[in-house]
Amino acid sequence: MKKSCIILIAGCVCAAAGSSAQSRDADRGRKVLDQAIQALGGPAYLAVRDYHGEGRGFSFSRFEEISSMSPIVNYERYPDKSRQEQGKKHEVLFVLNGDKAWDANFRGVAPVPEAEVARVLLGRKLSVDRILRFRMNEPGLEITYAGADFVDGRPVDKVDVFDRDGDLVTISFDQQTHLPLRREWERKLPNREREQNVETLGKFSPAKNSSVLFPYYVRRERNGIKIFELFLGEIGVNGRTSDALFERPTGKERIDVPSRKR
């Protein structure tokens, strides 16, 4: 009987210790996120309603060779609207409004396939901005300190953010500046495989006429292969973007015919 009591007490002590450690990791994880908010601009960062950025984007082939280069203008209205214009004459468009999206080019306008919209929405839901601005107090959201590491030779604190949908993103923050440097997440594919995504952020500077910091460099990788780089030259905030920017682009409906090439 005494032996059973000792085992039971030891089990309770281990459970209490585990719970205490989890609580400490959760508190430290939230502290890292709070430090990031302050580093990005504090109340001014949280008060940003919209922004636009202009720069140049590069797409890469599966051999990491440049496949295309184009001027890019991005518009964002929080929390769920965005628009990207590509080309010298802004002739290629991608518009997202809630869970609806369209792309437009010289051939016309077409709705974006549901699978592609789902991929974009997942990436946005797990973005640094979305988490820091809107999701910190979301029911069921678990924030955990995941330890120290290095990103491009810089010491970082890693934080796991796990939501009730089962989606997990790991964000690495510079230990000195507290700015976000990298985020990593997975996407489940229909064939039950998982797609690995990594986004690297850099060259943080204030937006025009603002104290809020934005990354002027963005690199994205998929399954270990670099697919995109963005170099921004100018960012502006709270420009009161028109509602029309996030509506269906004007133009005839485009009918996409599957390619006959094997």
Summary of the structure (lengths in Angstrom):
residues: 262
radius of gyration: 21.7
end to end distance: 74.5
largest distance: 83.0
contacts: 721
relative contact order: 0.17
helix: 26%
strand: 45%
